[in-house]
Amino acid sequence: MKGYGSKNSRRLGRNWDFSSSNPALIMAIQGRLSLSSIAPKLYHPPKFSISTLHHFRSNGHLKFNLNFKTQVSKLFIKTPEPQSIRIRSPWNQITCLFTGIVEELGEVKELGYGDDGGFNLKVGAKVVLEDVKLGDSIAVNGTCLTVSEFDTESSEFSVGLAPETLRKTSLIELKPGSLVNLERALQPTTRMGGHFVQGHVDGTGEIVSLDPEGDSLWVKVKANPEILKYIVPKGFIAVDGTSLTVVDLFDNEECFNFMLVAYTQQKVVIPLKKVGQKVNLEVDILGKYVERLLSSGFLDSLKLHNKR
């Protein structure tokens, strides 16, 4: 009980004299005898009020208040550290998702370097601006971009383009007056009409042929082998942000094709492009996950497990 001297005796009771020769009292102070065994006249249970504690961040030390209203054994309490929820965002976390169902065609108003030195794209639109907020994600020709400015009166919004985005996509080929596919990020209540599109363009492809058949249109695209390996017949692919089904794969030509029905031709920009122009390509993410599992030795570990 070091620290309880005559200076503190006034806090415990002015009639208490720690220099007293009373053996029972001395033993109680030293912890060798319960205070409750002392005559009631000498023992008055100390009082303690939690309401008098100040709320502050704990530094790990014990906090107590000498305005006693409870037993000595409950004098020492540890102030709980305020709890807070922290949400960490890993670099590879999916922050937005699209369906590949184009909502509207927007018109490029401006494209180039702004006063801040960044490369900006301004697009005229209506549907995607209905509930837009700064920081929202909008897919422009399949490229997930962040709204940095918008004006609902003039029906325009602006996005910034990073150098890597310009290198990886076909957006650099746009000019004022060009039409682009637009889609807002998926919401929990949105119907999933296409497939999971992240807006992370894997690369570009080149249109090699546009062949009509009835009111439909056959489109053949040449792609890099690194992209082509993820493409399978009857599988999904996003072309300029449009969710499409691959019809055939031509490995010897490094090409694949798909068909656009009459309705789709009126809603997307692909039919407006010419042979030789580029389109943004994003393969189905499931193919990448499967490749990752196979390269990590997943099958080997599975076979080893089955042998046991």
C-alpha positions in Angstrom: 0.0 0.0 0.0 2.9 2.3 -0.7 1.7 5.8 -1.6 -0.9 6.0 1.1 0.8 8.5 3.5 -0.5 11.0 5.9 -1.1 13.4 2.9 -3.7 11.0 1.5 -5.2 10.1 4.9 -7.4 13.1 4.7 -9.1 11.7 1.5 -9.9 8.4 3.3 -11.2 10.1 6.4 -10.0 12.8 8.7 -10.3 10.5 11.8 -7.9 7.9 10.3 -4.4 8.2 11.6 -2.0 6.0 9.7 0.6 6.5 12.4 -1.7 4.9 14.9 -0.3 2.1 17.0 -3.5 0.0 16.5 -2.1 -3.3 15.2 -5.3 -4.4 13.5 -5.5 -1.2 11.5 -1.9 -1.4 10.5 -2.3 -5.0 9.3 -5.4 -4.1 7.4 -3.6 -1.3 5.6 -0.7 -3.7 4.7 -3.2 -6.1 3.3 -2.8 -8.8 6.0 -6.2 -8.3 7.6 -9.6 -7.5 6.1 -10.9 -4.1 7.0 -14.3 -5.6 7.6 -12.8 -7.4 10.6 -12.1 -4.1 12.3 -14.7 -2.7 14.6 -17.5 -1.0 12.6 -16.7 2.3 14.2 -13.3 2.2 12.6 -14.4 0.8 9.2 -16.4 2.9 6.8 -16.7 1.4 3.3 -15.2 3.9 0.9 -17.3 5.4 -1.8 -16.6 5.5 -5.6 -18.4 7.1 -8.5 -17.8 6.0 -12.1 -19.8 9.0 -13.3 -16.9 11.2 -12.1 -14.4 9.5 -14.4 -13.3 11.6 -17.3 -13.6 10.1 -20.8 -10.2 10.0 -22.4 -8.1 7.6 -24.5 -6.4 5.0 -22.4 -2.6 4.8 -22.5 -2.6 1.4 -20.9 -2.4 2.6 -17.3 -5.0 2.0 -14.6 -7.4 4.8 -13.9 -9.1 5.5 -10.6 -11.0 8.2 -8.8 -10.8 8.7 -5.0 -14.4 9.9 -4.7 -15.2 6.6 -3.0 -18.6 4.9 -3.3 -17.6 1.2 -3.5 -15.1 -1.3 -2.0 -11.4 -0.9 -2.1 -11.1 -4.0 -4.4 -13.0 -2.2 -7.1 -11.0 1.0 -7.0 -8.8 0.1 -10.0 -10.4 -0.1 -13.4 -9.0 0.1 -16.8 -10.6 2.7 -19.1 -11.8 0.8 -22.2 -10.1 2.1 -25.4 -12.7 3.7 -27.8 -13.5 1.2 -30.6 -13.5 2.3 -34.2 -14.1 0.4 -37.4 -11.4 0.7 -40.0 -12.0 -0.5 -43.6 -8.8 -1.3 -45.4 -8.7 -1.2 -49.2 -6.3 -3.7 -50.7 -4.8 -2.6 -54.0 -6.6 -5.4 -55.8 -9.9 -5.0 -54.2 -12.9 -4.7 -56.6 -14.3 -1.3 -55.9 -16.9 -1.2 -58.7 -18.6 -3.7 -61.1 -20.6 -3.4 -64.3 -22.9 -5.7 -66.3 -21.8 -4.9 -69.9 -25.3 -3.7 -70.7 -24.9 -0.2 -72.2 -27.3 2.4 -70.7 -26.8 5.1 -73.3 -24.5 6.6 -76.0 -22.7 9.6 -74.8 -21.0 12.3 -77.0 -17.4 13.4 -76.4 -17.3 17.2 -75.9 -13.7 17.7 -75.0 -10.5 15.6 -74.9 -7.1 16.9 -73.9 -4.9 18.4 -71.3 -6.6 20.6 -68.7 -5.3 23.6 -66.8 -4.1 21.3 -64.0 -1.9 19.4 -66.4 -4.0 16.3 -66.4 -5.6 14.6 -69.4 -9.4 15.0 -69.2 -12.4 13.7 -71.0 -15.7 15.6 -71.0 -18.8 13.7 -72.1 -22.3 14.7 -72.8 -24.9 12.4 -71.3 -28.4 12.2 -69.7 -29.2 8.8 -68.2 -26.0 8.3 -66.3 -26.3 11.8 -64.7 -29.7 11.1 -63.1 -28.2 10.2 -59.8 -24.5 11.0 -60.3 -22.2 12.1 -57.5 -18.6 13.2 -57.4 -16.4 10.1 -57.2 -18.9 7.8 -58.9 -17.7 5.2 -61.4 -18.9 5.3 -65.0 -17.7 2.9 -67.7 -16.8 4.8 -70.9 -16.3 2.3 -73.7 -15.7 -0.3 -71.1 -13.1 1.7 -69.1 -14.0 2.3 -65.5 -13.5 6.0 -64.9 -14.1 8.3 -61.9 -16.4 11.4 -62.2 -14.4 14.4 -61.3 -16.9 17.1 -62.4 -20.5 17.1 -63.6 -23.1 19.6 -64.6 -26.7 18.4 -64.8 -27.9 21.6 -66.4 -25.6 21.2 -69.4 -25.8 17.4 -69.1 -22.0 16.9 -69.0 -19.5 15.1 -66.8 -15.7 15.0 -66.8 -13.3 12.2 -66.0 -9.5 12.1 -65.7 -7.4 9.8 -67.8 -4.2 8.4 -66.5 -1.2 7.7 -68.8 -1.6 4.0 -68.3 -5.3 4.2 -69.3 -4.4 6.0 -72.5 -1.8 3.4 -73.3 -4.0 0.4 -72.5 -7.3 1.5 -74.1 -8.6 3.0 -77.3 -9.8 6.2 -75.7 -6.8 8.1 -77.1 -8.5 7.8 -80.5 -11.6 9.7 -79.5 -12.3 13.2 -80.6 -15.0 15.8 -80.1 -18.2 14.4 -81.6 -17.3 10.7 -81.0 -20.0 8.5 -79.5 -19.1 6.3 -76.5 -20.8 3.5 -74.6 -21.8 4.6 -71.0 -22.8 2.5 -68.0 -23.0 3.3 -64.4 -21.5 1.0 -61.8 -23.7 -1.9 -60.6 -25.9 -1.5 -57.5 -27.3 -4.2 -55.2 -30.7 -3.8 -56.7 -29.6 -3.8 -60.3 -30.7 -6.7 -62.5 -27.7 -8.7 -63.7 -28.4 -8.8 -67.5 -24.9 -9.3 -68.9 -21.8 -10.7 -67.0 -19.4 -9.4 -64.4 -17.4 -6.6 -66.0 -14.8 -4.8 -63.9 -14.0 -2.0 -66.3 -10.4 -3.0 -66.3 -9.5 -3.2 -69.9 -7.0 -6.0 -70.7 -6.0 -4.5 -74.1 -7.3 -3.5 -77.5 -8.3 -5.4 -80.5 -8.6 -4.4 -84.1 -11.7 -4.8 -86.2 -10.9 -6.9 -89.3 -14.3 -7.4 -90.8 -17.9 -6.2 -90.6 -20.2 -8.6 -92.4 -24.0 -8.2 -92.4 -26.3 -11.2 -92.4 -30.0 -10.2 -92.6 -30.5 -7.5 -90.0 -27.6 -8.9 -87.9 -23.9 -8.0 -88.1 -20.9 -10.3 -87.9 -17.9 -8.6 -86.3 -14.4 -10.2 -86.4 -11.7 -8.8 -84.1 -8.0 -9.6 -84.0 -6.5 -9.7 -80.5 -3.1 -10.2 -78.9 -2.3 -13.9 -78.0 -2.1 -12.9 -74.4 -5.7 -11.9 -74.5 -6.9 -14.6 -76.9 -5.9 -17.4 -74.6 -8.7 -16.4 -72.2 -11.3 -16.3 -75.0 -13.5 -19.4 -75.6 -16.4 -20.1 -78.0 -19.7 -19.4 -76.3 -17.9 -17.5 -73.6 -18.3 -13.9 -72.4 -16.2 -11.0 -73.5 -16.7 -7.2 -73.1 -16.0 -5.3 -76.3 -16.0 -1.5 -75.7 -17.9 -2.3 -72.5 -20.6 -4.3 -74.2 -21.3 -7.8 -72.9 -21.1 -10.2 -75.8 -21.0 -13.9 -76.5 -18.1 -15.2 -78.5 -19.2 -17.3 -81.5 -16.0 -18.7 -83.0 -12.3 -18.6 -82.2 -9.8 -18.6 -85.1 -6.4 -19.4 -83.5 -4.5 -19.4 -86.8 -5.7 -15.9 -87.5 -5.5 -14.8 -83.8 -9.1 -13.6 -84.2 -12.6 -14.2 -82.7 -16.0 -13.2 -83.8 -19.4 -12.3 -82.5 -22.8 -11.3 -83.8 -24.8 -8.1 -83.1 -28.6 -8.3 -83.5 -30.5 -5.3 -84.8 -31.5 -4.0 -81.4 -27.9 -4.1 -80.1 -26.6 -2.3 -83.2 -28.8 0.7 -82.3 -27.5 0.9 -78.7 -23.7 0.5 -78.9 -20.9 2.2 -80.8 -19.3 -1.0 -82.4 -21.4 -0.8 -85.7 -20.3 2.8 -86.1 -16.7 1.9 -86.2 -14.8 0.9 -89.4 -12.4 -1.9 -90.2 -9.0 -1.1 -88.8 -10.3 0.8 -85.8 -9.6 -0.4 -82.2 -12.0 -1.7 -79.6 -11.4 -2.2 -75.9 -11.3 -5.8 -74.7 -11.9 -7.2 -71.3 -12.0 -11.0 -70.9 -14.1 -12.9 -68.5 -12.4 -12.7 -65.0 -13.2 -16.4 -64.3 -10.6 -17.5 -66.9 -7.9 -15.5 -65.0 -8.8 -17.1 -61.7 -8.7 -20.6 -63.2 -5.2 -19.9 -64.7 -4.0 -18.6 -61.4 -5.1 -21.7 -59.5 -3.5 -24.0 -62.1 -0.2 -22.2 -62.0 -0.1 -22.2 -58.2 0.0 -26.0 -58.1 -3.6 -26.4 -57.0 -4.1 -29.6 -59.1 -0.9 -31.2 -57.7 -2.0 -30.5 -54.1 -5.4 -31.9 -54.9 -4.0 -35.1 -56.4 -1.7 -35.5 -53.4 -4.7 -35.1 -51.1 -6.7 -37.7 -53.0 -3.9 -40.3 -52.7 -4.0 -40.2 -49.0 
